[in-house]
């Protein structure tokens, strides 16, 4: 990393805000990527509060937690359930709305981003956003 500590809460909020702004002006490709990153950061924020191990810069210490939202969604549900956080997992759809999302799509041409898929990813990110808004841990990590 570059020496700046990870702040999953702030990253979640700024990716969400930017994705919403891009969606309004129909910049679907970048909105879609940011909805995925917002959801990923939001889940990692909650995982951190539930005891996820991180290195000194705040990066997840375990390889299975160093994944993007397409894989993290299901990992989160298992992680939260194992740590008295089942109420968090219960607030999210059981089916992974990001199963078709990929960080590699940042290289794809914008024509490949259809409104329906972007709306599904937005809905998934909104569920994470709501989970965090209702969470007493919603603020930035100490």
N, CA, C and O atoms as a DFTB+ gen file, in Angstrom:
568 C
 N C O
     1  1       0.832      -1.183       0.000
     2  2       0.000       0.000       0.000
     3  2       0.876       1.246       0.000
     4  3       2.103       1.147      -0.014
     5  1       0.263       2.384       0.016
     6  2       1.002       3.640      -0.108
     7  2       1.208       4.362       1.220
     8  3       1.594       5.531       1.225
     9  1       0.965       3.706       2.322
    10  2       1.146       4.345       3.613
    11  2      -0.101       5.006       4.169
    12  3      -0.125       5.388       5.339
    13  1      -1.127       5.147       3.363
    14  2      -2.390       5.704       3.856
    15  2      -3.214       4.558       4.435
    16  3      -3.446       3.557       3.757
    17  1      -3.653       4.697       5.671
    18  2      -4.408       3.587       6.271
    19  2      -5.765       3.397       5.605
    20  3      -6.399       4.348       5.148
    21  1      -6.180       2.160       5.566
    22  2      -7.502       1.836       5.012
    23  2      -8.586       2.439       5.898
    24  3      -8.495       2.393       7.125
    25  1      -9.593       2.993       5.279
    26  2     -10.771       3.510       5.976
    27  2     -11.980       3.037       5.185
    28  3     -12.486       3.742       4.312
    29  1     -12.429       1.837       5.503
    30  2     -13.505       1.223       4.738
    31  2     -14.801       2.020       4.809
    32  3     -15.548       2.068       3.832
    33  1     -15.075       2.639       5.940
    34  2     -16.312       3.417       6.082
    35  2     -16.310       4.607       5.137
    36  3     -17.282       4.820       4.412
    37  1     -15.246       5.377       5.133
    38  2     -15.179       6.535       4.248
    39  2     -15.161       6.100       2.784
    40  3     -15.830       6.711       1.951
    41  1     -14.411       5.060       2.468
    42  2     -14.358       4.566       1.088
    43  2     -15.746       4.122       0.625
    44  3     -16.144       4.389      -0.508
    45  1     -16.466       3.454       1.499
    46  2     -17.829       3.035       1.165
    47  2     -18.691       4.248       0.838
    48  3     -19.382       4.275      -0.180
    49  1     -18.644       5.242       1.705
    50  2     -19.479       6.431       1.512
    51  2     -19.123       7.184       0.235
    52  3     -20.015       7.579      -0.516
    53  1     -17.844       7.384      -0.019
    54  2     -17.487       8.175      -1.202
    55  2     -17.735       7.415      -2.496
    56  3     -18.118       8.023      -3.496
    57  1     -17.526       6.095      -2.505
    58  2     -17.835       5.319      -3.708
    59  2     -19.340       5.319      -3.962
    60  3     -19.780       5.433      -5.107
    61  1     -20.129       5.192      -2.894
    62  2     -21.591       5.232      -3.026
    63  2     -22.038       6.581      -3.593
    64  3     -22.816       6.635      -4.546
    65  1     -21.544       7.657      -3.005
    66  2     -21.945       9.005      -3.449
    67  2     -21.571       9.237      -4.917
    68  3     -22.374       9.760      -5.690
    69  1     -20.367       8.851      -5.289
    70  2     -19.941       9.041      -6.670
    71  2     -20.737       8.153      -7.631
    72  3     -21.089       8.587      -8.727
    73  1     -21.018       6.926      -7.227
    74  2     -21.808       6.034      -8.077
    75  2     -23.205       6.599      -8.310
    76  3     -23.709       6.572      -9.433
    77  1     -23.819       7.100      -7.268
    78  2     -25.147       7.702      -7.410
    79  2     -25.107       8.901      -8.360
    80  3     -26.002       9.068      -9.188
    81  1     -24.079       9.728      -8.241
    82  2     -23.942      10.888      -9.127
    83  2     -23.758      10.456     -10.578
    84  3     -24.351      11.039     -11.486
    85  1     -22.941       9.444     -10.789
    86  2     -22.708       8.956     -12.149
    87  2     -23.956       8.290     -12.732
    88  3     -24.207       8.385     -13.934
    89  1     -24.719       7.634     -11.906
    90  2     -25.948       7.002     -12.376
    91  2     -26.926       8.050     -12.906
    92  3     -27.568       7.836     -13.934
    93  1     -27.039       9.159     -12.221
    94  2     -27.946      10.234     -12.630
    95  2     -27.606      10.745     -14.030
    96  3     -28.504      11.057     -14.811
    97  1     -26.329      10.832     -14.345
    98  2     -25.939      11.335     -15.666
    99  2     -25.658      10.190     -16.649
   100  3     -25.037      10.390     -17.693
   101  1     -26.121       9.004     -16.297
   102  2     -26.077       7.807     -17.142
   103  2     -24.665       7.388     -17.548
   104  3     -24.443       6.919     -18.664
   105  1     -23.727       7.560     -16.640
   106  2     -22.374       7.036     -16.822
   107  2     -22.347       5.654     -16.159
   108  3     -21.734       5.455     -15.110
   109  1     -23.036       4.706     -16.813
   110  2     -23.325       3.405     -16.216
   111  2     -22.085       2.564     -15.927
   112  3     -22.030       1.889     -14.899
   113  1     -21.101       2.591     -16.803
   114  2     -19.926       1.732     -16.603
   115  2     -19.203       2.086     -15.304
   116  3     -18.901       1.204     -14.501
   117  1     -18.929       3.358     -15.100
   118  2     -18.224       3.747     -13.883
   119  2     -19.122       3.683     -12.662
   120  3     -18.652       3.354     -11.573
   121  1     -20.404       3.989     -12.816
   122  2     -21.338       3.845     -11.697
   123  2     -21.363       2.392     -11.233
   124  3     -21.346       2.115     -10.034
   125  1     -21.401       1.484     -12.172
   126  2     -21.458       0.057     -11.846
   127  2     -20.233      -0.378     -11.048
   128  3     -20.360      -1.076     -10.042
   129  1     -19.053       0.031     -11.494
   130  2     -17.839      -0.329     -10.768
   131  2     -17.864       0.244      -9.351
   132  3     -17.496      -0.435      -8.392
   133  1     -18.297       1.485      -9.229
   134  2     -18.307       2.112      -7.905
   135  2     -19.365       1.525      -6.988
   136  3     -19.160       1.477      -5.775
   137  1     -20.493       1.075      -7.531
   138  2     -21.472       0.398      -6.670
   139  2     -20.856      -0.870      -6.088
   140  3     -21.064      -1.182      -4.916
   141  1     -20.102      -1.598      -6.903
   142  2     -19.424      -2.791      -6.397
   143  2     -18.394      -2.471      -5.338
   144  3     -18.318      -3.155      -4.317
   145  1     -17.599      -1.436      -5.566
   146  2     -16.578      -1.049      -4.585
   147  2     -17.209      -0.508      -3.307
   148  3     -16.702      -0.752      -2.212
   149  1     -18.310       0.225      -3.442
   150  2     -19.008       0.734      -2.250
   151  2     -19.504      -0.422      -1.392
   152  3     -19.337      -0.417      -0.172
   153  1     -20.112      -1.408      -2.032
   154  2     -20.614      -2.564      -1.288
   155  2     -19.472      -3.329      -0.637
   156  3     -19.571      -3.739       0.519
   157  1     -18.398      -3.517      -1.374
   158  2     -17.228      -4.222      -0.832
   159  2     -16.681      -3.517       0.402
   160  3     -16.427      -4.151       1.426
   161  1     -16.504      -2.219       0.301
   162  2     -15.960      -1.457       1.436
   163  2     -16.925      -1.448       2.615
   164  3     -16.498      -1.501       3.769
   165  1     -18.212      -1.383       2.333
   166  2     -19.203      -1.412       3.408
   167  2     -19.194      -2.729       4.160
   168  3     -19.298      -2.749       5.387
   169  1     -19.070      -3.826       3.434
   170  2     -19.021      -5.127       4.105
   171  2     -17.717      -5.281       4.879
   172  3     -17.717      -5.824       5.983
   173  1     -16.614      -4.814       4.319
   174  2     -15.332      -4.904       5.032
   175  2     -15.343      -4.026       6.279
   176  3     -14.722      -4.377       7.283
   177  1     -16.032      -2.901       6.234
   178  2     -16.172      -2.052       7.416
   179  2     -16.879      -2.816       8.533
   180  3     -16.448      -2.791       9.685
   181  1     -17.958      -3.488       8.181
   182  2     -18.704      -4.266       9.171
   183  2     -17.883      -5.452       9.653
   184  3     -17.895      -5.773      10.842
   185  1     -17.171      -6.104       8.744
   186  2     -16.322      -7.229       9.134
   187  2     -15.232      -6.778      10.105
   188  3     -14.903      -7.489      11.055
   189  1     -14.690      -5.619       9.863
   190  2     -13.673      -5.074      10.772
   191  2     -14.256      -4.904      12.167
   192  3     -13.620      -5.265      13.157
   193  1     -15.448      -4.364      12.246
   194  2     -16.112      -4.161      13.538
   195  2     -16.456      -5.485      14.216
   196  3     -16.587      -5.554      15.438
   197  1     -16.599      -6.536      13.405
   198  2     -16.912      -7.855      13.954
   199  2     -15.659      -8.669      14.254
   200  3     -15.751      -9.828      14.661
   201  1     -14.481      -8.063      14.054
   202  2     -13.253      -8.750      14.445
   203  2     -12.375      -9.251      13.325
   204  3     -11.480     -10.058      13.575
   205  1     -12.593      -8.807      12.092
   206  2     -11.719      -9.223      11.000
   207  2     -10.289      -8.768      11.308
   208  3     -10.065      -7.623      11.702
   209  1      -9.350      -9.653      11.129
   210  2      -7.938      -9.324      11.336
   211  2      -7.430      -8.500      10.171
   212  3      -7.696      -8.805       9.008
   213  1      -6.681      -7.431      10.507
   214  2      -6.088      -6.578       9.484
   215  2      -4.614      -6.357       9.804
   216  3      -4.172      -6.530      10.940
   217  1      -3.870      -5.972       8.776
   218  2      -2.461      -5.647       8.992
   219  2      -2.359      -4.220       9.537
   220  3      -3.385      -3.559       9.699
   221  1      -1.154      -3.729       9.823
   222  2      -1.017      -2.392      10.415
   223  2      -1.606      -1.250       9.574
   224  3      -1.916      -0.190      10.118
   225  1      -1.764      -1.447       8.261
   226  2      -2.354      -0.413       7.417
   227  2      -3.867      -0.576       7.270
   228  3      -4.515       0.191       6.558
   229  1      -4.418      -1.573       7.944
   230  2      -5.861      -1.775       7.909
   231  2      -6.356      -2.673       6.797
   232  3      -7.563      -2.778       6.579
   233  1      -5.451      -3.321       6.093
   234  2      -5.811      -4.223       5.007
   235  2      -6.132      -5.595       5.595
   236  3      -5.429      -6.049       6.498
   237  1      -7.177      -6.266       5.107
   238  2      -7.482      -7.594       5.637
   239  2      -6.255      -8.505       5.620
   240  3      -5.531      -8.576       4.627
   241  1      -6.039      -9.191       6.725
   242  2      -4.863     -10.040       6.878
   243  2      -5.040     -11.397       6.199
   244  3      -4.068     -11.987       5.727
   245  1      -6.267     -11.886       6.150
   246  2      -6.504     -13.208       5.572
   247  2      -6.829     -13.106       4.089
   248  3      -7.606     -12.251       3.663
   249  1      -6.225     -13.986       3.321
   250  2      -6.397     -13.983       1.864
   251  2      -7.871     -14.056       1.467
   252  3      -8.290     -13.401       0.512
   253  1      -8.651     -14.844       2.190
   254  2     -10.056     -15.011       1.824
   255  2     -10.861     -13.723       2.001
   256  3     -11.973     -13.622       1.483
   257  1     -10.323     -12.743       2.718
   258  2     -11.001     -11.460       2.900
   259  2     -10.455     -10.386       1.962
   260  3     -10.994      -9.281       1.900
   261  1      -9.388     -10.710       1.235
   262  2      -8.799      -9.785       0.260
   263  2      -9.393     -10.040      -1.121
   264  3      -8.669     -10.223      -2.099
   265  1     -10.704     -10.049      -1.181
   266  2     -11.404     -10.321      -2.427
   267  2     -12.390      -9.193      -2.713
   268  3     -12.712      -8.387      -1.840
   269  1     -12.857      -9.159      -3.947
   270  2     -13.826      -8.143      -4.336
   271  2     -15.244      -8.640      -4.077
   272  3     -15.461      -9.798      -3.720
   273  1     -16.180      -7.758      -4.262
   274  2     -17.570      -7.989      -3.847
   275  2     -18.209      -9.211      -4.493
   276  3     -19.075      -9.834      -3.879
   277  1     -17.818      -9.571      -5.691
   278  2     -18.406     -10.744      -6.327
   279  2     -18.169     -12.005      -5.490
   280  3     -18.997     -12.916      -5.504
   281  1     -17.060     -12.066      -4.769
   282  2     -16.764     -13.196      -3.890
   283  2     -16.983     -12.854      -2.423
   284  3     -17.283     -13.736      -1.619
   285  1     -16.835     -11.580      -2.068
   286  2     -16.942     -11.175      -0.666
   287  2     -18.360     -11.314      -0.121
   288  3     -18.533     -11.579       1.069
   289  1     -19.377     -11.142      -0.963
   290  2     -20.771     -11.192      -0.509
   291  2     -21.034     -12.478       0.281
   292  3     -21.523     -12.428       1.409
   293  1     -20.713     -13.616      -0.311
   294  2     -20.965     -14.894       0.352
   295  2     -20.009     -15.111       1.527
   296  3     -20.398     -15.681       2.547
   297  1     -18.772     -14.662       1.389
   298  2     -17.815     -14.754       2.489
   299  2     -18.313     -13.964       3.693
   300  3     -18.209     -14.416       4.833
   301  1     -18.857     -12.774       3.425
   302  2     -19.385     -11.934       4.502
   303  2     -20.505     -12.650       5.250
   304  3     -20.525     -12.644       6.480
   305  1     -21.426     -13.258       4.532
   306  2     -22.566     -13.917       5.173
   307  2     -22.070     -15.001       6.132
   308  3     -22.597     -15.129       7.237
   309  1     -21.085     -15.767       5.732
   310  2     -20.519     -16.802       6.583
   311  2     -19.750     -16.180       7.751
   312  3     -19.910     -16.607       8.895
   313  1     -18.925     -15.184       7.473
   314  2     -18.125     -14.510       8.495
   315  2     -19.029     -13.899       9.565
   316  3     -18.795     -14.094      10.758
   317  1     -20.037     -13.180       9.156
   318  2     -20.935     -12.507      10.106
   319  2     -21.692     -13.524      10.952
   320  3     -21.868     -13.325      12.154
   321  1     -22.136     -14.600      10.338
   322  2     -22.870     -15.619      11.075
   323  2     -22.030     -16.320      12.117
   324  3     -22.531     -16.744      13.158
   325  1     -20.733     -16.438      11.822
   326  2     -19.816     -17.097      12.757
   327  2     -19.419     -16.196      13.923
   328  3     -18.809     -16.677      14.878
   329  1     -19.744     -14.911      13.875
   330  2     -19.266     -13.960      14.879
   331  2     -20.396     -13.153      15.506
   332  3     -20.237     -11.957      15.753
   333  1     -21.498     -13.771      15.758
   334  2     -22.605     -13.057      16.394
   335  2     -23.100     -11.891      15.544
   336  3     -23.727     -10.965      16.060
   337  1     -22.821     -11.934      14.257
   338  2     -23.255     -10.866      13.363
   339  2     -24.323     -11.325      12.394
   340  3     -24.488     -10.741      11.323
   341  1     -25.046     -12.362      12.759
   342  2     -26.051     -12.894      11.838
   343  2     -27.125     -11.862      11.509
   344  3     -27.759     -11.948      10.457
   345  1     -27.340     -10.879      12.398
   346  2     -28.324      -9.833      12.097
   347  2     -27.905      -9.030      10.874
   348  3     -28.756      -8.539      10.133
   349  1     -26.591      -8.890      10.657
   350  2     -26.118      -8.182       9.472
   351  2     -26.370      -9.006       8.213
   352  3     -26.890      -8.503       7.217
   353  1     -25.998     -10.260       8.279
   354  2     -26.209     -11.131       7.124
   355  2     -27.688     -11.232       6.782
   356  3     -28.048     -11.313       5.608
   357  1     -28.546     -11.228       7.794
   358  2     -29.990     -11.343       7.563
   359  2     -30.563     -10.121       6.854
   360  3     -31.630     -10.210       6.248
   361  1     -29.880      -8.990       6.918
   362  2     -30.355      -7.767       6.269
   363  2     -30.037      -7.726       4.772
   364  3     -30.531      -6.861       4.049
   365  1     -29.221      -8.655       4.323
   366  2     -28.816      -8.673       2.922
   367  2     -29.563      -9.757       2.156
   368  3     -29.927     -10.783       2.730
   369  1     -29.793      -9.537       0.864
   370  2     -30.390     -10.607       0.058
   371  2     -29.524     -11.866       0.113
   372  3     -28.296     -11.781       0.096
   373  1     -30.161     -13.021       0.177
   374  2     -29.408     -14.281       0.220
   375  2     -28.652     -14.508      -1.084
   376  3     -27.516     -14.982      -1.077
   377  1     -29.285     -14.169      -2.196
   378  2     -28.630     -14.318      -3.490
   379  2     -27.680     -13.143      -3.712
   380  3     -28.035     -11.989      -3.470
   381  1     -26.507     -13.441      -4.162
   382  2     -25.469     -12.442      -4.376
   383  2     -25.786     -11.588      -5.606
   384  3     -25.703     -12.082      -6.730
   385  1     -26.147     -10.315      -5.412
   386  2     -26.458      -9.472      -6.564
   387  2     -25.215      -9.088      -7.371
   388  3     -25.327      -8.508      -8.451
   389  1     -24.046      -9.410      -6.850
   390  2     -22.797      -9.076      -7.527
   391  2     -22.134     -10.301      -8.158
   392  3     -20.967     -10.234      -8.545
   393  1     -22.848     -11.400      -8.267
   394  2     -22.244     -12.617      -8.819
   395  2     -21.772     -12.413     -10.259
   396  3     -20.889     -13.134     -10.723
   397  1     -22.345     -11.446     -10.968
   398  2     -21.948     -11.169     -12.349
   399  2     -21.088      -9.906     -12.465
   400  3     -20.801      -9.453     -13.572
   401  1     -20.679      -9.338     -11.328
   402  2     -19.844      -8.132     -11.307
   403  2     -18.389      -8.559     -11.273
   404  3     -18.052      -9.567     -10.652
   405  1     -17.530      -7.807     -11.930
   406  2     -16.102      -8.126     -11.892
   407  2     -15.289      -6.844     -11.866
   408  3     -15.595      -5.891     -12.583
   409  1     -14.263      -6.822     -11.044
   410  2     -13.346      -5.690     -11.010
   411  2     -12.676      -5.526     -12.368
   412  3     -12.265      -4.421     -12.724
   413  1     -12.560      -6.603     -13.126
   414  2     -11.932      -6.552     -14.441
   415  2     -12.781      -5.799     -15.463
   416  3     -12.289      -5.418     -16.525
   417  1     -14.044      -5.589     -15.144
   418  2     -14.899      -4.825     -16.051
   419  2     -14.496      -3.359     -16.144
   420  3     -15.020      -2.618     -16.976
   421  1     -13.578      -2.948     -15.303
   422  2     -13.096      -1.562     -15.419
   423  2     -12.385      -1.351     -16.755
   424  3     -12.185      -0.214     -17.183
   425  1     -12.007      -2.442     -17.405
   426  2     -11.362      -2.364     -18.712
   427  2     -12.346      -2.526     -19.864
   428  3     -11.984      -2.328     -21.024
   429  1     -13.580      -2.882     -19.554
   430  2     -14.569      -3.171     -20.598
   431  2     -15.103      -1.888     -21.239
   432  3     -15.088      -0.817     -20.632
   433  1     -15.564      -2.022     -22.452
   434  2     -16.175      -0.892     -23.154
   435  2     -17.521      -0.573     -22.502
   436  3     -18.229      -1.471     -22.048
   437  1     -17.854       0.684     -22.465
   438  2     -19.084       1.140     -21.799
   439  2     -20.358       0.545     -22.388
   440  3     -21.381       0.486     -21.706
   441  1     -20.314       0.110     -23.625
   442  2     -21.519      -0.450     -24.249
   443  2     -21.974      -1.749     -23.576
   444  3     -23.109      -2.184     -23.769
   445  1     -21.087      -2.366     -22.787
   446  2     -21.400      -3.638     -22.139
   447  2     -22.180      -3.486     -20.832
   448  3     -22.504      -4.483     -20.188
   449  1     -22.481      -2.256     -20.437
   450  2     -23.134      -2.024     -19.160
   451  2     -24.595      -1.665     -19.380
   452  3     -24.933      -0.537     -19.740
   453  1     -25.451      -2.659     -19.154
   454  2     -26.890      -2.471     -19.352
   455  2     -27.530      -1.961     -18.063
   456  3     -27.068      -2.251     -16.959
   457  1     -28.581      -1.211     -18.230
   458  2     -29.278      -0.637     -17.087
   459  2     -29.736      -1.662     -16.072
   460  3     -29.661      -1.413     -14.869
   461  1     -30.212      -2.818     -16.533
   462  2     -30.737      -3.838     -15.620
   463  2     -29.654      -4.372     -14.678
   464  3     -29.889      -4.502     -13.476
   465  1     -28.494      -4.675     -15.207
   466  2     -27.403      -5.186     -14.368
   467  2     -26.932      -4.100     -13.400
   468  3     -26.670      -4.381     -12.231
   469  1     -26.826      -2.873     -13.880
   470  2     -26.391      -1.779     -13.021
   471  2     -27.407      -1.545     -11.906
   472  3     -27.025      -1.287     -10.765
   473  1     -28.690      -1.631     -12.226
   474  2     -29.727      -1.475     -11.189
   475  2     -29.626      -2.578     -10.140
   476  3     -29.811      -2.322      -8.950
   477  1     -29.337      -3.794     -10.572
   478  2     -29.171      -4.901      -9.628
   479  2     -27.981      -4.645      -8.701
   480  3     -28.063      -4.890      -7.497
   481  1     -26.896      -4.160      -9.256
   482  2     -25.708      -3.861      -8.439
   483  2     -25.985      -2.675      -7.515
   484  3     -25.520      -2.644      -6.376
   485  1     -26.739      -1.708      -8.012
   486  2     -27.100      -0.573      -7.160
   487  2     -27.955      -1.047      -5.994
   488  3     -27.762      -0.612      -4.858
   489  1     -28.906      -1.946      -6.278
   490  2     -29.761      -2.477      -5.209
   491  2     -28.929      -3.205      -4.156
   492  3     -29.185      -3.072      -2.959
   493  1     -27.931      -3.978      -4.603
   494  2     -27.047      -4.666      -3.653
   495  2     -26.246      -3.680      -2.816
   496  3     -26.109      -3.845      -1.604
   497  1     -25.719      -2.653      -3.477
   498  2     -24.963      -1.632      -2.749
   499  2     -25.875      -0.865      -1.797
   500  3     -25.458      -0.497      -0.698
   501  1     -27.107      -0.625      -2.210
   502  2     -28.064       0.080      -1.343
   503  2     -28.367      -0.751      -0.094
   504  3     -28.524      -0.196       0.993
   505  1     -28.449      -2.069      -0.241
   506  2     -28.687      -2.932       0.919
   507  2     -27.526      -2.822       1.909
   508  3     -27.742      -2.769       3.119
   509  1     -26.303      -2.789       1.397
   510  2     -25.135      -2.629       2.268
   511  2     -25.149      -1.234       2.891
   512  3     -24.861      -1.076       4.078
   513  1     -25.481      -0.237       2.099
   514  2     -25.547       1.142       2.592
   515  2     -26.563       1.251       3.733
   516  3     -26.293       1.897       4.746
   517  1     -27.709       0.632       3.570
   518  2     -28.732       0.648       4.621
   519  2     -28.283      -0.132       5.848
   520  3     -28.554       0.275       6.977
   521  1     -27.604      -1.245       5.633
   522  2     -27.070      -2.028       6.750
   523  2     -26.141      -1.155       7.584
   524  3     -26.212      -1.166       8.813
   525  1     -25.273      -0.401       6.922
   526  2     -24.337       0.465       7.628
   527  2     -25.037       1.654       8.277
   528  3     -24.662       2.057       9.379
   529  1     -26.036       2.219       7.626
   530  2     -26.744       3.365       8.204
   531  2     -27.445       2.987       9.497
   532  3     -27.540       3.796      10.419
   533  1     -27.935       1.760       9.563
   534  2     -28.625       1.301      10.763
   535  2     -27.695       0.704      11.799
   536  3     -28.128       0.310      12.882
   537  1     -26.428       0.639      11.469
   538  2     -25.430       0.016      12.335
   539  2     -24.852       1.053      13.307
   540  3     -24.467       2.149      12.898
   541  1     -24.796       0.708      14.554
   542  2     -24.210       1.637      15.527
   543  2     -22.732       1.870      15.262
   544  3     -22.130       2.776      15.838
   545  1     -22.141       1.048      14.383
   546  2     -20.725       1.190      14.035
   547  2     -20.538       1.947      12.730
   548  3     -19.455       1.881      12.149
   549  1     -21.534       2.657      12.248
   550  2     -21.497       3.229      10.904
   551  2     -20.361       4.229      10.687
   552  3     -19.959       4.440       9.542
   553  1     -19.848       4.829      11.703
   554  2     -18.793       5.819      11.525
   555  2     -17.479       5.210      11.100
   556  3     -17.341       3.989      11.037
   557  1     -16.532       6.046      10.816
   558  2     -15.196       5.599      10.413
   559  2     -14.539       4.813      11.534
   560  3     -14.831       4.995      12.716
   561  1     -13.650       3.944      11.119
   562  2     -12.912       3.141      12.099
   563  2     -12.019       4.045      12.930
   564  3     -11.511       5.047      12.429
   565  1     -11.824       3.700      14.197
   566  2     -10.953       4.515      15.053
   567  2      -9.520       4.504      14.569
   568  3      -8.658       5.140      15.176
